[in-house]
Amino acid sequence: MGIATIGDSASPLGCEGIGSLNSEFKNDEVWLLATSEKLSADDALNFASVPEAGAVVLFSGDVRNHSGNRTGVISLEYEAYESKLIGSFEAIAENAKSRFDGLCRIVIFHRLGLCRVGESTVVVVVSSEHRDSGFAAAKYCIDTLKHTSPIWKKEIWAEGNDWALNANQIQRAEEL
């Protein structure tokens, strides 16, 4: 992968600078959002909660104060290939709907830019007729997002910063 310089740090080629980003797709079944604003799990739950749903499963990925053996993490910074991001979320939602029976609504939110310890960086909500498909679909969505979406994470700690450990090769959602 090539490297492009943005500011004083190196980032994966194709990443665009984070300004006031808000890419979104929303219809009656899915709500997909990439934003530099704080994520609202309440908004996601409210959208996903429908009379047909017997289960609403929420996953929130939050910034923690360590990564592997590295302690003292104070924040994460996310960059993305913005023009491809919502499309990758759409593929995840479509594949989830075709794999799991009884899904009602799917929400995928991802934060871009600087996120501090305790803040949510990703929210996935799936509502379904029954809990088994809801849990399975939510797990599929977050696991697939990590392998298919063009998002890069930089860890920032007291002594420095670096692009995160354990990066994944980007794959197509249909392959997982």
PyRosetta script that sets phi, psi and omega in degrees:
from pyrosetta import init, pose_from_sequence

init()
pose = pose_from_sequence("MGIATIGDSASPLGCEGIGSLNSEFKNDEVWLLATSEKLSADDALNFASVPEAGAVVLFSGDVRNHSGNRTGVISLEYEAYESKLIGSFEAIAENAKSRFDGLCRIVIFHRLGLCRVGESTVVVVVSSEHRDSGFAAAKYCIDTLKHTSPIWKKEIWAEGNDWALNANQIQRAEEL")
pose.set_psi(1, 137.0)
pose.set_omega(1, 177.4)
pose.set_phi(2, -74.7)
pose.set_psi(2, 163.4)
pose.set_omega(2, 179.0)
pose.set_phi(3, -121.6)
pose.set_psi(3, 135.3)
pose.set_omega(3, 173.6)
pose.set_phi(4, -119.3)
pose.set_psi(4, 147.6)
pose.set_omega(4, -179.5)
pose.set_phi(5, -95.8)
pose.set_psi(5, 127.8)
pose.set_omega(5, 174.6)
pose.set_phi(6, -124.1)
pose.set_psi(6, 115.9)
pose.set_omega(6, -176.7)
pose.set_phi(7, 66.6)
pose.set_psi(7, -130.3)
pose.set_omega(7, -178.4)
pose.set_phi(8, -106.1)
pose.set_psi(8, 11.6)
pose.set_omega(8, -178.6)
pose.set_phi(9, -125.9)
pose.set_psi(9, 152.6)
pose.set_omega(9, 177.0)
pose.set_phi(10, -86.7)
pose.set_psi(10, 139.9)
pose.set_omega(10, 178.9)
pose.set_phi(11, -138.6)
pose.set_psi(11, 158.7)
pose.set_omega(11, -178.2)
pose.set_phi(12, -58.1)
pose.set_psi(12, 139.5)
pose.set_omega(12, 179.2)
pose.set_phi(13, -55.4)
pose.set_psi(13, 136.6)
pose.set_omega(13, 179.5)
pose.set_phi(14, 99.3)
pose.set_psi(14, -14.6)
pose.set_omega(14, 177.5)
pose.set_phi(15, -70.6)
pose.set_psi(15, 139.5)
pose.set_omega(15, 179.4)
pose.set_phi(16, -106.1)
pose.set_psi(16, 153.4)
pose.set_omega(16, -178.8)
pose.set_phi(17, -63.5)
pose.set_psi(17, 150.9)
pose.set_omega(17, 179.9)
pose.set_phi(18, -94.6)
pose.set_psi(18, 112.7)
pose.set_omega(18, 172.7)
pose.set_phi(19, -110.4)
pose.set_psi(19, -124.6)
pose.set_omega(19, 175.3)
pose.set_phi(20, -98.2)
pose.set_psi(20, 78.4)
pose.set_omega(20, -175.0)
pose.set_phi(21, -83.7)
pose.set_psi(21, 138.4)
pose.set_omega(21, 172.6)
pose.set_phi(22, -158.9)
pose.set_psi(22, 86.3)
pose.set_omega(22, 175.7)
pose.set_phi(23, -97.4)
pose.set_psi(23, 134.0)
pose.set_omega(23, -171.1)
pose.set_phi(24, -150.3)
pose.set_psi(24, 145.5)
pose.set_omega(24, 168.8)
pose.set_phi(25, -136.4)
pose.set_psi(25, 132.3)
pose.set_omega(25, -178.4)
pose.set_phi(26, -147.2)
pose.set_psi(26, 132.6)
pose.set_omega(26, 170.7)
pose.set_phi(27, -140.7)
pose.set_psi(27, -160.7)
pose.set_omega(27, -177.2)
pose.set_phi(28, -72.2)
pose.set_psi(28, -14.8)
pose.set_omega(28, -175.6)
pose.set_phi(29, -115.7)
pose.set_psi(29, -27.3)
pose.set_omega(29, -176.6)
pose.set_phi(30, -136.7)
pose.set_psi(30, 151.0)
pose.set_omega(30, 171.6)
pose.set_phi(31, -134.7)
pose.set_psi(31, 116.8)
pose.set_omega(31, -176.2)
pose.set_phi(32, -121.0)
pose.set_psi(32, 130.9)
pose.set_omega(32, -172.9)
pose.set_phi(33, -146.5)
pose.set_psi(33, 133.6)
pose.set_omega(33, 168.7)
pose.set_phi(34, -124.6)
pose.set_psi(34, 123.4)
pose.set_omega(34, -171.7)
pose.set_phi(35, -148.0)
pose.set_psi(35, 154.8)
pose.set_omega(35, 173.1)
pose.set_phi(36, -89.2)
pose.set_psi(36, -4.2)
pose.set_omega(36, 178.8)
pose.set_phi(37, -86.7)
pose.set_psi(37, 159.6)
pose.set_omega(37, 176.1)
pose.set_phi(38, -60.2)
pose.set_psi(38, 144.7)
pose.set_omega(38, -178.4)
pose.set_phi(39, -84.6)
pose.set_psi(39, 144.4)
pose.set_omega(39, 178.6)
pose.set_phi(40, -111.8)
pose.set_psi(40, 104.1)
pose.set_omega(40, 175.3)
pose.set_phi(41, -64.0)
pose.set_psi(41, -32.8)
pose.set_omega(41, 178.0)
pose.set_phi(42, -61.7)
pose.set_psi(42, -44.6)
pose.set_omega(42, 178.1)
pose.set_phi(43, -62.2)
pose.set_psi(43, -41.2)
pose.set_omega(43, 179.5)
pose.set_phi(44, -64.0)
pose.set_psi(44, -45.4)
pose.set_omega(44, 178.5)
pose.set_phi(45, -63.4)
pose.set_psi(45, -41.9)
pose.set_omega(45, 179.8)
pose.set_phi(46, -62.2)
pose.set_psi(46, -40.8)
pose.set_omega(46, 178.5)
pose.set_phi(47, -66.0)
pose.set_psi(47, -43.2)
pose.set_omega(47, -174.6)
pose.set_phi(48, -75.3)
pose.set_psi(48, -23.4)
pose.set_omega(48, -177.2)
pose.set_phi(49, -77.8)
pose.set_psi(49, 109.7)
pose.set_omega(49, 179.9)
pose.set_phi(50, -131.0)
pose.set_psi(50, 157.2)
pose.set_omega(50, -176.7)
pose.set_phi(51, -58.1)
pose.set_psi(51, -27.9)
pose.set_omega(51, -178.8)
pose.set_phi(52, -74.7)
pose.set_psi(52, -17.3)
pose.set_omega(52, -172.8)
pose.set_phi(53, -85.8)
pose.set_psi(53, 125.9)
pose.set_omega(53, 172.3)
pose.set_phi(54, -94.7)
pose.set_psi(54, -9.4)
pose.set_omega(54, -179.9)
pose.set_phi(55, -144.8)
pose.set_psi(55, 140.2)
pose.set_omega(55, 172.2)
pose.set_phi(56, -131.6)
pose.set_psi(56, 116.4)
pose.set_omega(56, -176.6)
pose.set_phi(57, -108.1)
pose.set_psi(57, 128.2)
pose.set_omega(57, 179.8)
pose.set_phi(58, -119.3)
pose.set_psi(58, 132.7)
pose.set_omega(58, 170.7)
pose.set_phi(59, -120.1)
pose.set_psi(59, 130.7)
pose.set_omega(59, 173.9)
pose.set_phi(60, -124.7)
pose.set_psi(60, 119.6)
pose.set_omega(60, 175.2)
pose.set_phi(61, -92.8)
pose.set_psi(61, 119.3)
pose.set_omega(61, -174.0)
pose.set_phi(62, -114.0)
pose.set_psi(62, 153.9)
pose.set_omega(62, 176.5)
pose.set_phi(63, -71.2)
pose.set_psi(63, 127.1)
pose.set_omega(63, 176.4)
pose.set_phi(64, -109.7)
pose.set_psi(64, 168.6)
pose.set_omega(64, -172.4)
pose.set_phi(65, -87.8)
pose.set_psi(65, 11.0)
pose.set_omega(65, 178.1)
pose.set_phi(66, -151.3)
pose.set_psi(66, 163.7)
pose.set_omega(66, 176.1)
pose.set_phi(67, -147.6)
pose.set_psi(67, 110.2)
pose.set_omega(67, -174.7)
pose.set_phi(68, 60.6)
pose.set_psi(68, -127.4)
pose.set_omega(68, 178.5)
pose.set_phi(69, -86.9)
pose.set_psi(69, -3.6)
pose.set_omega(69, -178.7)
pose.set_phi(70, -82.7)
pose.set_psi(70, 119.8)
pose.set_omega(70, 177.1)
pose.set_phi(71, -103.4)
pose.set_psi(71, 167.7)
pose.set_omega(71, 175.2)
pose.set_phi(72, 79.0)
pose.set_psi(72, 18.7)
pose.set_omega(72, 175.9)
pose.set_phi(73, -63.5)
pose.set_psi(73, 130.0)
pose.set_omega(73, -178.6)
pose.set_phi(74, -109.7)
pose.set_psi(74, -20.9)
pose.set_omega(74, 177.9)
pose.set_phi(75, -166.8)
pose.set_psi(75, 167.4)
pose.set_omega(75, 173.2)
pose.set_phi(76, -125.1)
pose.set_psi(76, 149.1)
pose.set_omega(76, 174.2)
pose.set_phi(77, -125.4)
pose.set_psi(77, 126.1)
pose.set_omega(77, -178.6)
pose.set_phi(78, -107.7)
pose.set_psi(78, 135.5)
pose.set_omega(78, 171.9)
pose.set_phi(79, -125.0)
pose.set_psi(79, 156.9)
pose.set_omega(79, -177.0)
pose.set_phi(80, -146.3)
pose.set_psi(80, 159.1)
pose.set_omega(80, 168.1)
pose.set_phi(81, -85.4)
pose.set_psi(81, 88.0)
pose.set_omega(81, -165.1)
pose.set_phi(82, -58.5)
pose.set_psi(82, -38.0)
pose.set_omega(82, -176.0)
pose.set_phi(83, -69.7)
pose.set_psi(83, -14.7)
pose.set_omega(83, 179.6)
pose.set_phi(84, -106.7)
pose.set_psi(84, -9.8)
pose.set_omega(84, -169.3)
pose.set_phi(85, -67.1)
pose.set_psi(85, -53.4)
pose.set_omega(85, -178.0)
pose.set_phi(86, -63.1)
pose.set_psi(86, -36.1)
pose.set_omega(86, 175.9)
pose.set_phi(87, -60.3)
pose.set_psi(87, -37.4)
pose.set_omega(87, 177.6)
pose.set_phi(88, -68.2)
pose.set_psi(88, -36.8)
pose.set_omega(88, 176.4)
pose.set_phi(89, -65.9)
pose.set_psi(89, -39.6)
pose.set_omega(89, 178.7)
pose.set_phi(90, -60.4)
pose.set_psi(90, -43.4)
pose.set_omega(90, 179.0)
pose.set_phi(91, -61.7)
pose.set_psi(91, -40.4)
pose.set_omega(91, 178.2)
pose.set_phi(92, -61.8)
pose.set_psi(92, -49.2)
pose.set_omega(92, -178.4)
pose.set_phi(93, -62.5)
pose.set_psi(93, -44.3)
pose.set_omega(93, 179.8)
pose.set_phi(94, -62.4)
pose.set_psi(94, -42.8)
pose.set_omega(94, 178.7)
pose.set_phi(95, -66.7)
pose.set_psi(95, -37.8)
pose.set_omega(95, 177.5)
pose.set_phi(96, -62.6)
pose.set_psi(96, -44.7)
pose.set_omega(96, -179.6)
pose.set_phi(97, -62.6)
pose.set_psi(97, -33.5)
pose.set_omega(97, -179.7)
pose.set_phi(98, -81.4)
pose.set_psi(98, -22.6)
pose.set_omega(98, -177.5)
pose.set_phi(99, -90.8)
pose.set_psi(99, -29.0)
pose.set_omega(99, -171.8)
pose.set_phi(100, -121.2)
pose.set_psi(100, 129.1)
pose.set_omega(100, -178.6)
pose.set_phi(101, -76.0)
pose.set_psi(101, 148.1)
pose.set_omega(101, 170.0)
pose.set_phi(102, 76.6)
pose.set_psi(102, 18.2)
pose.set_omega(102, 178.3)
pose.set_phi(103, -75.1)
pose.set_psi(103, 141.2)
pose.set_omega(103, 178.7)
pose.set_phi(104, -102.7)
pose.set_psi(104, -58.8)
pose.set_omega(104, -178.2)
pose.set_phi(105, -142.1)
pose.set_psi(105, 153.1)
pose.set_omega(105, 178.9)
pose.set_phi(106, -131.6)
pose.set_psi(106, 133.9)
pose.set_omega(106, 175.9)
pose.set_phi(107, -124.0)
pose.set_psi(107, 131.0)
pose.set_omega(107, 172.8)
pose.set_phi(108, -132.1)
pose.set_psi(108, 115.0)
pose.set_omega(108, 176.1)
pose.set_phi(109, -117.3)
pose.set_psi(109, 139.1)
pose.set_omega(109, 172.4)
pose.set_phi(110, -136.6)
pose.set_psi(110, 136.5)
pose.set_omega(110, 179.3)
pose.set_phi(111, -87.8)
pose.set_psi(111, 142.9)
pose.set_omega(111, 173.6)
pose.set_phi(112, -124.0)
pose.set_psi(112, 157.0)
pose.set_omega(112, -176.8)
pose.set_phi(113, 91.7)
pose.set_psi(113, -159.7)
pose.set_omega(113, -174.3)
pose.set_phi(114, -82.5)
pose.set_psi(114, 129.3)
pose.set_omega(114, 179.4)
pose.set_phi(115, -129.0)
pose.set_psi(115, 128.7)
pose.set_omega(115, -176.9)
pose.set_phi(116, -92.9)
pose.set_psi(116, 162.5)
pose.set_omega(116, 178.5)
pose.set_phi(117, -51.4)
pose.set_psi(117, 133.0)
pose.set_omega(117, 179.6)
pose.set_phi(118, 93.7)
pose.set_psi(118, -17.0)
pose.set_omega(118, 179.6)
pose.set_phi(119, -83.8)
pose.set_psi(119, 148.6)
pose.set_omega(119, 178.0)
pose.set_phi(120, -80.2)
pose.set_psi(120, 132.3)
pose.set_omega(120, 178.4)
pose.set_phi(121, -105.9)
pose.set_psi(121, -21.4)
pose.set_omega(121, 179.3)
pose.set_phi(122, -149.1)
pose.set_psi(122, 137.8)
pose.set_omega(122, 175.9)
pose.set_phi(123, -129.4)
pose.set_psi(123, 127.8)
pose.set_omega(123, 173.9)
pose.set_phi(124, -124.3)
pose.set_psi(124, 127.6)
pose.set_omega(124, 176.1)
pose.set_phi(125, -129.4)
pose.set_psi(125, 132.2)
pose.set_omega(125, 175.6)
pose.set_phi(126, -128.6)
pose.set_psi(126, 127.8)
pose.set_omega(126, 171.9)
pose.set_phi(127, -107.7)
pose.set_psi(127, 145.2)
pose.set_omega(127, -175.4)
pose.set_phi(128, -152.5)
pose.set_psi(128, 165.0)
pose.set_omega(128, 178.0)
pose.set_phi(129, -64.4)
pose.set_psi(129, -37.5)
pose.set_omega(129, -176.8)
pose.set_phi(130, -133.0)
pose.set_psi(130, 152.0)
pose.set_omega(130, -172.8)
pose.set_phi(131, -65.4)
pose.set_psi(131, -37.0)
pose.set_omega(131, -176.8)
pose.set_phi(132, -57.6)
pose.set_psi(132, -47.5)
pose.set_omega(132, -179.7)
pose.set_phi(133, -71.0)
pose.set_psi(133, -32.5)
pose.set_omega(133, 177.7)
pose.set_phi(134, -63.7)
pose.set_psi(134, -47.7)
pose.set_omega(134, 178.3)
pose.set_phi(135, -63.7)
pose.set_psi(135, -45.5)
pose.set_omega(135, -178.7)
pose.set_phi(136, -62.6)
pose.set_psi(136, -42.8)
pose.set_omega(136, -178.9)
pose.set_phi(137, -68.2)
pose.set_psi(137, -40.1)
pose.set_omega(137, 178.7)
pose.set_phi(138, -63.6)
pose.set_psi(138, -43.3)
pose.set_omega(138, 177.5)
pose.set_phi(139, -63.0)
pose.set_psi(139, -43.6)
pose.set_omega(139, 177.4)
pose.set_phi(140, -58.6)
pose.set_psi(140, -46.0)
pose.set_omega(140, -177.5)
pose.set_phi(141, -60.8)
pose.set_psi(141, -48.3)
pose.set_omega(141, -177.3)
pose.set_phi(142, -70.8)
pose.set_psi(142, -41.1)
pose.set_omega(142, 179.3)
pose.set_phi(143, -64.0)
pose.set_psi(143, -42.0)
pose.set_omega(143, -178.9)
pose.set_phi(144, -70.3)
pose.set_psi(144, -37.6)
pose.set_omega(144, 176.7)
pose.set_phi(145, -55.3)
pose.set_psi(145, -44.0)
pose.set_omega(145, -177.0)
pose.set_phi(146, -65.5)
pose.set_psi(146, -23.1)
pose.set_omega(146, -178.5)
pose.set_phi(147, -101.7)
pose.set_psi(147, -15.8)
pose.set_omega(147, -172.1)
pose.set_phi(148, -119.7)
pose.set_psi(148, -16.8)
pose.set_omega(148, -173.8)
pose.set_phi(149, -94.7)
pose.set_psi(149, 134.7)
pose.set_omega(149, -177.1)
pose.set_phi(150, -79.1)
pose.set_psi(150, 75.4)
pose.set_omega(150, -178.6)
pose.set_phi(151, -127.2)
pose.set_psi(151, 134.8)
pose.set_omega(151, 178.9)
pose.set_phi(152, -120.9)
pose.set_psi(152, 142.2)
pose.set_omega(152, -174.4)
pose.set_phi(153, -119.3)
pose.set_psi(153, 128.7)
pose.set_omega(153, 173.4)
pose.set_phi(154, -108.1)
pose.set_psi(154, 129.8)
pose.set_omega(154, 176.1)
pose.set_phi(155, -92.0)
pose.set_psi(155, 137.0)
pose.set_omega(155, 179.6)
pose.set_phi(156, -122.1)
pose.set_psi(156, 126.2)
pose.set_omega(156, 179.0)
pose.set_phi(157, -133.4)
pose.set_psi(157, 173.2)
pose.set_omega(157, -172.7)
pose.set_phi(158, -55.0)
pose.set_psi(158, -36.8)
pose.set_omega(158, -175.1)
pose.set_phi(159, -92.9)
pose.set_psi(159, -3.6)
pose.set_omega(159, -178.7)
pose.set_phi(160, 163.4)
pose.set_psi(160, -158.1)
pose.set_omega(160, 178.0)
pose.set_phi(161, -156.3)
pose.set_psi(161, 159.0)
pose.set_omega(161, 179.9)
pose.set_phi(162, -165.5)
pose.set_psi(162, 154.9)
pose.set_omega(162, 174.0)
pose.set_phi(163, -65.1)
pose.set_psi(163, 140.8)
pose.set_omega(163, -169.6)
pose.set_phi(164, -57.5)
pose.set_psi(164, 153.5)
pose.set_omega(164, 174.8)
pose.set_phi(165, -74.6)
pose.set_psi(165, 161.4)
pose.set_omega(165, 174.2)
pose.set_phi(166, 63.0)
pose.set_psi(166, 42.2)
pose.set_omega(166, 176.3)
pose.set_phi(167, -67.1)
pose.set_psi(167, 151.4)
pose.set_omega(167, 179.9)
pose.set_phi(168, -107.7)
pose.set_psi(168, 145.9)
pose.set_omega(168, 170.4)
pose.set_phi(169, -70.3)
pose.set_psi(169, 131.1)
pose.set_omega(169, -179.0)
pose.set_phi(170, -70.4)
pose.set_psi(170, 130.4)
pose.set_omega(170, 178.2)
pose.set_phi(171, -122.1)
pose.set_psi(171, 171.2)
pose.set_omega(171, 175.0)
pose.set_phi(172, -86.0)
pose.set_psi(172, 143.3)
pose.set_omega(172, -178.3)
pose.set_phi(173, -57.8)
pose.set_psi(173, -35.8)
pose.set_omega(173, -179.1)
pose.set_phi(174, -63.9)
pose.set_psi(174, -21.3)
pose.set_omega(174, -177.4)
pose.set_phi(175, -82.0)
pose.set_psi(175, -13.9)
pose.set_omega(175, -175.5)
pose.set_phi(176, -101.4)
pose.dump_pdb("model.pdb")
